[in-house]
């Protein structure tokens, strides 16, 4: 990967803080950048994410055996999402994937670790996982869905791959714009809106094929799915806009005096105001007024606490 992102040289570019260093948080107009992203006149630079390829004739059957997604049924030129789970169903890696007919392309936020895991799972399989972040970059796009045109929380988010050499030619919005639309849509970031105990059921089963063959962690996922009772549930928090700060990631969420969860990512949405994602105990009253890092917050349901068939945000 080049030492300097060319988009950080554009006028007004302000680099994002870790873990998003290396891309622009904004270009001086965060609110306008959200609107440009939503109307399709700009894309977001996600080139700090990693890109891998998996070639070899066993790639789809191999991925089908070790991930939560049904790669055996994946058609050429198709996007999907998936996760790799531990034996107890806890999320270890999340990724997007594209099958081009000759190889699978994957994008993720922790490519070197994922690559090491994939290599550890190669036995007699005819597969070749390779990290190609140096040559390929991830960008994000958004569009309003066909629902209520006034409800911009329903934006559909997609991720795409381009040669890194073409990155300088895109029209960018900053990462803050993307994060605001993503949080509004209830789409979690693995590793930021999840912790080491999170199971897919708690965040809406993104990237999980419920009718595929066995894979690590499947027993937990299906048991909780059929019972409809995940220990925790993902929630969107609508924060008190009179408070001039956002909650810290990992800060406690309280229902009265009782701690019921923790805050994930947060942002300022151009229509909804300050919002965040949080993981809270499943049995927390859906009408309860909460405190997120001391900031008053109401809930919007992402994962229904009472139904086995959960909401499933899709991020390509």
N, C-alpha and C positions, 0 to 999 in steps of 0.2 A: 504494500500500500504506500502511496506517496506520502511524504512527510507533511504536506500542507494541502488541505482541502481548498480547491480553487474558489468554491462558493463562499468561503470565509474571507475572501479578498473583496467581495462585493460591498458597495457603500452601505453603511448601517449595520453590517453583520456583527452580531454579538454571539460569541461562542457559548454553547450550553455547558452547564456543569456536569460533572461525573454523575451517573455512568454514561452520559450522552456527550461527553467532550469529543471534539473532532467535527461536529456539525453546528450549524447556527441555531441558537434558540429562537432568534427573531432577527428581522432586518429593520427594526425601528418602528414597525406598525403592526403589532401582534393582532389587533382586532381586524384590521383590513386584510391581513394575511390569512386569517381564518376564512373570510368571505371569498378571497381569491382561490383558496384551496377548494372550497365547497362548490364554487361555480365552474371549476375545471380550468381556470386560467393559470394555475400554478400547481406545482408538485412539491412534495416535501423531501428533503435530503435525508435519507436513512443510511448513508454510506458508512456509518460507524458500525452497522450490523455486518455479520459475516455471511459469506456465500460458500457453499460446498457443492461439489458434484459427486454423484455415485454412478459409475459406469459398470459395465459387466452384465452378462446375460441373466444372472440370478438376482439383479437388484430389486425387482418388484416383489418377488417371493420372499427375499431376505428381509426387506423392510416390513413386509406384511407380518412376519414372524416376531419382530422385535418392537413394533410401534403400535399405537392405539388405532391407527387408520387402516382402512382396507386398500392397501396398495395393489393387491392381486386384481382388483377390479378397475384400477385407474387406467383410463384411456389415454393414448398419446395426446399431447398438447392440452393437458388438463392441469388445473391448479387444485391443491387440497391443503389441508393443515393436519398436523398430527402432534403427538406427544410420545415421549419415552418415559415409562413409569418404573418405579421400583417394585420389588416383590409385594409390598403392602399397598400398592396403588398410588403412592405419592408421586407427584410430578417431579421429574428430574430435568427434562428438556422439553422445550416447545419449538416448533418450526413450521414454516410454510414450505411447500414443495411443488415442483412442476416437472412433469414427465414429457420430454421432447421426442420420445421415440427411440432415443439412443442412450440417454442418461437421465437421472433424476437430479434436478437442481434444488438445493435447499437453502433457505435463509433463516438465520437464527441470531440471537444476541450473544451467544457464547460459543462461537465456532470452534476454537481450539479444544475446549473440553468435550464438545460433542464429537469432534473428529477422533479424539483419543478413545471415547467410548465406542464409536462405530468400529474403529480398528480392532478394539478388544473383542468384538463380536464376530470378526471374520475368522472362520475356521476353514472349511473346505469350500466355502461359498465363492463363486466367481464374481466378485465385486471389488471395486477400487474406489474408496472414499478419498476425496482430495479437497483441500482448502484452496479456493480460488478468489479470495477477497481482494488480492492484489490487482486483479484484472476486471472484476465485476463489482457493481454497486447496486444497492437497493434504493428505490424511490417509492414514495407513497402517493396515492391519489384518493380523492373523495368525491362523492356525488350524493345529492339528495335522493332519497328513495321515493317511491310512488305514493307514500302515505300523505299525511297532512303536510302541505307545503310550508306551513308555519312552524312545524315541529322539526327543527334542525338537529334535534338529538338523534334523529333516525338516519343520519348520514351513513352511507355504505363505504367502507374503507377497503382499499386494495393495495397490495404491494407488488412491485414489478422489478425486473432485473435489466440493467443496461450495462454496456461496456463502461468501465470506469473512465475511459478516455472521453466519453460523451457527457460526463457529469457537468462540466463547465458550461455546456450549452442549454441547460434546463432553466426554466423560469421558477425560482424557488419561493416557497413560504417557509417560515421557520418551524422548528420542531414544536414550539409552544402551540402553534395552530393545530398541528396534527394531534398532539396530546389532548387538547381540549375537545376535539371532535371524537377522538377515541374514547375518552372517559364518558362523554355524553352518551355514546352508543353502548356503554357497558361492556367494552372489550378489554379484558385484562392483559397486562404484560406479565409473562411468566418470569418469575424471579423478583418482580417489583410489587405486583398485586397478589402474589402468592408467596408462601413460605415453605420450609422444608417438610411441613406436614400436610400441605394442600393436596387433596384428591380432585380429579376432574369434576366430579359431581358438585363440588362446592362452588365452581365457577361457571357452570352451565354446560359441561361436557363438550367444549369446542374441540374439534379434531378427533372425536371418538366415534368409531363405527361399532354400534351395539350388536350387530348381527354377524360379525366376522369370527374367524377361528381364534384360537388361544394366543395370548401374548402376555408378557409379564405385567402383573397388576390387574388383569382382567377380572379375577374373582371378586376383588373389592369393589371395582366399578359396577359390576352387574348386581352384586348384593345390595349396595346402597341404592342403585337405580330402581330396583324392583321394590325395595322397601320405601323409597321416596323420602328418606330421612338423612341427608348429609349432616355431619356435625356442625358445619358452618355454612353460610351462604354469602355470595357476593352481592353487594348493594351499592347503588349510586347515592352519594350523599349530596344534598343541596345545602350549601353552607351559607351561614349568615353573611350577607354582603357588606354589612356595616363594619366588619372586622377587617383591618387592613393587613392581613397576612393569610397565608394558606397553611394548613396543618402540616407538620413534619411527617414524612413517611415513617411508619412504624409506631406513631403515637397512638395512645390508647383511645378507644371509643367507649364512652360511658353511657349507660342508661340509668339515670339517677346517680346513686353512689356506686353502682356495680359496673365493673369493666366487662364489656361484652364483645370486644374485638379490637382490631387495629386498622389504621389508615394506610392505604396504599398510595397510589399516585394522585396528584391533584393539579388543577389548572383553572384558568379563568376563561369561561366560554362567553362568546360575544352576545349570546341571547340569554343563556341560563345563569350567567354570573359565575361565582366560584363554586366548583364542584370537585368531588373526589370519589374514588372507589375505596371500599372497605370490605373486610371480611368480618362478619359478626356471627354470633351464635344463632343457630337456625331458629330457635324458639323465641328469639327477641320479637316482641310485638311489632308488626309492620307499621303501626301508627305511632310508635313511640318516638318522641323527640329525643334525639341523642346529642351528646357532646363529643366532637371529634377534635382532640387536642385542645379542649376547652372552648371550641367554637360550636355554637348551636347548629344542628343539622337535622333536616328531615330526610326520609328515605324514599327512594324509588326502587322498586323490586327489580332485580336482574334474575336471580334464581328464586323461584317460588318455594317457600318453605314447606308447602303441603302437597305438592304434586310430584310424581315420579318423573314425568316428562318435562324436563327443565328447559328454560330459554337457552338457546345456543347461538351466541354471537359468532359470526363467520368472518375471519380475516384471511384474505388470500395473500 
